[in-house]
């Protein structure tokens, strides 16, 4: 059956009211070293829920202090953060929208000088070398438990589910990419085990309805590897796959010459052909025509509309109603992150509407 943006469907018992998802996008400097939710976070997520999205996945929210990607990252590493997180879920649910939280550990690409990595990998970026600290089995068990504890806090805070952050060069995708993870133990021979043991631990402490998905690297390092990981995780009961890029610089993105969208969207479609659980596609979809085209071309179940939703929090409602949604203009330096009122896409949309 042909899929449209208007369709509603279920992930477990969570009703997704349409096929438009706001993916996780970190809002830097909105909190401090405490990782506690601010009023600005609450209003940000409330606005996008009011704007008609079918699902919101909250930005990468860190499971440990040492695992942060930035020193002002939202946190879910201690119980004192639960009340603030609950403010977000209550605001979003009041608008009729479900919300998952992406739980995250940066691994070697984090802010710590001596950061964990599955193996003795040397990260070379921006002219800097960083040597990862190879995780011992006790380190692995501690970080797995931190993910499980974070999911318990998410459940207590009222989230409908969690998305494990398994891409964008962070810890989980470091395990999945054999160019980084060359361990000779069970976590090297069966790298998905790091994740599936976390899934098992979460399932033991939350309700049957609680959703557990993953943002998964498609090219890890090849698409064949990404497909294999997706199938293994589906077999272990993961609820959805949100497909994105894996470990940058240790991957091999590909797509046919005649494919009109991003290589990562092509990969999401290829993965969807081989699994039966919901698959999300992301990257480069700026206007409703893009989203419609991706659904039709790939057969995926959700489209992630990120930057254009920052420009217009009501992007989803406008797209569903056939109105001009506005769009991200892909500025060299994102003005939205500096001052949302100075966002070029937002100013252009405001001007258009004043002229109508």
N, C-alpha and C positions, 0 to 999 in steps of 0.2 A: 504494500500500500504506500502511496506517495506521502511523504512527510512534509508538513508545512510548519511555519513558525508558530501558528496558532494552536497546534496540537497540545493537549495535556497528556501526561503519562505518569507512571509511578516508578520510583526506585524504592524497593521494599514497600512500605506503606506510606511513604512521603509523596504526596501529590505535587508534581511539577506542573505549574499552570500554563506554561508555554515552553518552547524550545530555545529560549534566549537565556543564557547564563552570563552573569557578571563574574569573570574569573578573578582569582586572587591577584591583587596589585598592592604592593607595599606602599604605605604612606609614610615616608621618612620624616622624622623629627616631629611627629605628632604626639609622641610620648617621651619619657625620659628613660634613664637607666633602670627604672622600676618595671618597665614593660606594661604598666597599667593603662587601661582604656581611658581616653579623654572624651570630653563632650564632643569634640570635633569628629572623632571616630563614630560616635553614636549617630550624629546628624548626617554624616557621609553615607552610612549604610541605610539609614532611614530614607534618605532621598532616593536612592537607587531602588529600594523596595517599593516606594510609592510610585516610582517611574515605570513599574510594570514588569520588571524582570521575572522570569519564571523561577529562577534560582540565583542565589548569591553564594559565592564561596569567599569567605573572609580571607584577607591577606595572610601571607606566611606568618605564623604565630609560633614563637620558638619554645621548644620543650625544655631547654636548659639555658642558663646564662652563657655558658662557654660555647654553645652552639649557634649563637646569633650571627646573622649576616650584617647587622649594623647595631650600634650601641643604643639606638632608639627604636628597636624593633618591639612590636607587641609581644607579650609573653603569656605563656600558659604553663610555666614551670613551678608555680606554687599556688596553694589554695587561696591565698589572699588576693589573687587576680580574678577569681571566679565572679565576684559581685560586679566588677566592671564589665566583664564579658557578658554577663547576663543582661546588662543594659542594652547591649547590641542586639541580642536575640529577641528581647521583648519589643524593641523598636521595630525590628524587621517583621516579626510575626504579627504585630499590630496592623501591618500593611498587607497581610495575606500572603507573604512570601516565605518560603523555607530558606534556611541558611545552614551551610556547612562551614566548618573552620578548617583551614589548611594548617596542619601541624608539621613542624619543620626543624631540621638540624642541618647546619651548613657544612659540617665536616671541614675538609681542608681549605675550602674557599671562605671560611668564616673569619671573624675579626681576631681570633686568638692567634698569637704568634706560633704556639705549638699546638696545632689543631689536629684532631683525630682524622685518620683516613683508614680505609680497610687494609691498605698495604703501604709499603715504603715508596710512595710516589712523590716526585718532585714537580710542583706546580710552577710553571713559568708563564707569567702574565705581566704585561706592562713593564717589562724590563726587570722584574723582581722574581727571585726564586724563593719558593717556600717549600720546606720539607715537611711532609705529613708525619704525624706520630702513628705508627702502625698499631691498630687496636688489638689488644689481647682479648681472649674470650671473656674475661671479667668486665672489660670495657664494653664489649658488645652487649653483654647481658644488662649492664647498667643503662646504656642508651636505649635498648629495647624497652626496659621498664619505664624509662622516662617518657617514651612515646605512649605506652599503655596508661601511665598516670595522667598524661596530658589529655588523652581521650576520655578518661573518667571525669576530668574537670570540665571538658567540653559537654559531656552528657549532663553533668550537674548544672551547668550554666544554661542549658536549654537548647543547645544546637541540635539540629536534626541529624547530623552526621559529621564525620571528619573526612578530609582528603589528606592522605599521606603525601608529603612532598617528595616525589621520586624523580625529579628532573632538574634542569637548570644548574647542573654541576654540583648539586648538594649531596649530602651523605648517602642517601638511599641509591641514587644513580651511580655514585662511586662504587658501591657494591655491585651493581648490575653490569658495569662496563669492564670487560676483562682486560682492557688496556690499563686500567687503574688497579683493579682487584685481581692480583695474581696469587692469592693465597692457595696453599695446598691442603687446607682443611675443609670441613664441610661448608663453610661460608664462601669458599672459593670454587669448590666443585659444584655446589648448588647455591648460587648467589641469591636466588629469590628467597632462600630460607631466612635471611635477615628480616625480610618483610613479612613472610607468612607466619613466623613466630610472633611478631607484633600483632598481626590480625587475630591470631588465636587468643592472645592475651586480652585484647580488647573485647572480643566476643564473650569472654567469661564474666565481664563486669558491667556490661550495658544491656539494655533491653533488646529483644529480638528485632524491634523496628529500627534500631539505630543503624544508620548507613555508614559503611566504610568503603571509601573509594581511594583511588591513587592518581596523582598526576605523574604520568609515566613518560619517560624518554622513548621516542620512537626509534631513533638511530643510536643504538647503544652497544657497539658502535655502528652496526648496520641495521637496516630495516628488518632483516631476517631475525636478528637478535631481539629487536623490539617486539616482533610478532610472537616469538617464543616466550618472552617474559609475560606478555599479555595473556597468552593462553595458559601459562602456568598459574598466574594469579587468578584468572577466572576459575580454573579448576579448584582453587583453594577457597573460593567463596567471596572474592572481592566483588563489590556491587557495581562499580562503574570505573571506566578508564578515561581520564582527561589527558589527551595526548599532546605533548609538547616536545621541546628539544631536550636532549640529555646532557652529557658532559661536553661542553664546548671545547673544540680543538681535538677531541678524541672521538669524533663521530664522522659519519659519511652520509650526509643528507643527499637524497636522490628524488627525482620525479621525472616523468616523461616530458618531452619537449612541448607536447601539445596540451599539457595540463595547465589550466588558466590561473590556478591559485598557488599558494605557498607549498613548498615541499612537505612541510609538516602537516598540512591539510590532506595532501595526497596520502601520507603515511597513515593518518587517522582513518581514511577510507579503506586502506588496505587492511588495517587491523580490524575494522568493523566487519569486513567480509569473513573474518576467521574467528570471531567470537559472537556470542549471543547476548551479552550484557550491554548496557548503554555505553556508548563511546561519544566523547566530546571532541570537537575540533576548534582550533584557535589559530590566530595570527593573520593580520592583514585584512580582516573583514571590517570595513569602515561604514558601509551603508547597507540598507536593507536588501538591495539587489545582490550584494555579495553573500549575505546570509542565506537568502533563498537559493542562490546558485550552488552553494556548498552543500546544503541539504540534498538538493536534487542530484548533484554529481556524485556525492560520496556515500549517501545513505546513513551518515552519522545521525545520532539522536539529539545532540545539543550543539549549538554554536556559541562560542565564548566571544562576547563583545566587550573588550576591555577599554582601550583608550577612548573610543568614541562615546562610551558611557560616562567617562570622566568629563568629556566635553558637554554631554547632554544626559543628565541622570534619568531623563524620561525617554531615552533612546528606544527602549523596548515598546512602550506604549505608542510612541509615534510610528515606529515601524509597523506595528500590528494594525494601526489605523490608516496606514498609507500616507502619512504626513512626512514632510522633510525631517529627517532625523538629525541633520547636522553630521559632522564627522571630525575625527582627528585629522589634522593637517600634517602630521609627522614632522613637526618643527625640529631643527637640529638640537635645540635645547628646549625641553618641555617646560613651557611657561606655567602650565597648570600646577606643576609641583612647586613652583616658586610662589605664584599668586594666581589662584584659579580665575580671578576676574580679568587677568591679562592673557588668558589662553586665547590664541588666535582663532581656533575653531569655535570657541564659545562666543567670542565677539562677532564673528561672521554670522553665526546662527541668530544671535540677538538682533543684528542689523537687518537680516532677511525678514524676521518676524515683525520688526517695526515697520517695514515697507509693505507688509501684506494688508 
